[in-house]
Amino acid sequence: MTKILVVDDEIETLNLLKTILEISGFEVITTLNSVDAIKLAEIEKPDVVLPDIMMPEMDGFTLCKLMREHSLTKDLPIIFVTAYTGSDLDDRSEAVGADHVIKKPINMPELVAAI
């Protein structure tokens, strides 16, 4: 079973993603805190990480960059799931090593296909 780490500071979004992904047959681990995501990834060893971009303390771009620099998470597929609409989204996502971007509102078939 594919294990997914979802990182989002919005509890409603986190719960929605968890429920839909579990219904789709995935094992889901969640955290509301991007600061804890790397440690959680080390412990849980997910197959894919789905971080939001706009989060307090550490945004998704920084999280992705740090995961790419960490020996245990550098090869994890990272798919941003975000409402971020900046014109720099594609450039910044590519610069930090994200594999894909899914924009909110989430198209679940698109997300499942990307995973």
C-alpha positions in Angstrom: 0.0 0.0 0.0 1.3 3.4 -0.9 2.0 5.6 2.2 1.4 9.3 1.8 2.5 12.1 4.2 0.1 15.1 3.9 1.4 18.4 5.4 -1.2 21.2 5.7 -1.9 23.8 8.4 -5.6 23.7 7.7 -7.3 20.9 9.7 -10.3 20.8 7.4 -8.1 20.3 4.3 -6.0 17.8 6.1 -9.0 15.7 7.2 -10.6 15.9 3.7 -7.4 14.8 2.0 -6.9 12.0 4.5 -10.4 10.7 4.0 -10.4 10.8 0.2 -6.9 9.3 -0.1 -7.8 6.5 2.3 -11.0 5.8 0.3 -8.7 5.7 -2.8 -6.6 2.9 -1.1 -3.7 4.8 0.3 -2.2 4.8 3.8 -2.2 8.4 5.0 -0.1 10.1 7.7 -0.8 13.8 8.5 0.8 16.7 10.2 -0.3 20.3 10.7 3.2 21.5 11.1 5.8 21.7 8.3 8.6 21.9 10.8 7.7 18.3 12.0 7.4 16.9 8.5 11.0 15.9 7.9 11.2 14.1 11.2 7.9 12.4 10.5 9.1 11.4 7.1 12.2 9.8 8.6 10.1 7.8 11.1 7.1 6.8 8.8 9.1 6.4 5.5 6.2 7.6 3.2 6.3 6.9 -0.6 5.0 10.4 -1.4 4.8 13.8 0.4 1.9 16.2 -0.3 2.8 19.6 1.3 0.8 22.8 1.1 2.9 25.8 0.2 1.4 28.6 2.4 2.0 27.5 6.0 3.2 29.3 9.1 6.7 28.8 10.5 8.1 27.1 7.3 6.4 27.3 3.9 6.2 24.4 1.5 9.0 25.7 -0.7 11.4 25.7 2.2 10.2 22.3 3.4 10.7 20.9 -0.1 14.2 22.4 -0.4 15.2 20.9 3.0 13.8 17.5 2.1 15.8 17.5 -1.1 19.0 18.3 1.0 18.3 15.5 3.6 19.8 12.1 2.9 16.7 10.2 4.0 14.1 12.3 2.1 16.0 13.6 -0.9 14.4 11.1 -3.4 10.8 11.2 -2.1 8.3 12.4 -4.7 6.9 15.7 -3.6 3.6 17.0 -4.9 2.5 20.4 -3.8 -1.2 20.7 -3.1 -1.8 24.4 -2.8 -4.0 27.5 -3.2 -0.9 29.5 -3.9 -1.4 31.5 -7.1 1.8 33.5 -7.5 3.1 33.9 -11.0 6.3 32.4 -9.8 4.7 29.1 -8.7 6.1 26.9 -11.5 9.6 28.4 -11.3 9.9 28.2 -7.5 8.5 24.7 -7.5 11.0 23.5 -10.0 13.8 25.4 -8.2 13.2 23.5 -4.9 12.8 20.1 -6.6 9.0 19.5 -6.4 7.8 16.8 -8.8 4.3 18.2 -9.4 1.8 20.9 -8.4 -1.9 20.3 -7.8 -3.9 23.5 -7.3 -6.8 23.9 -4.9 -9.6 23.3 -5.2 -8.3 19.8 -5.5 -9.2 17.7 -8.5 -9.1 14.3 -6.8 -8.7 12.2 -10.0 -5.8 14.4 -11.0 -4.2 14.0 -7.5 -4.6 10.3 -7.5 -3.1 10.0 -11.0 -0.1 12.2 -9.9 0.5 9.9 -6.9 
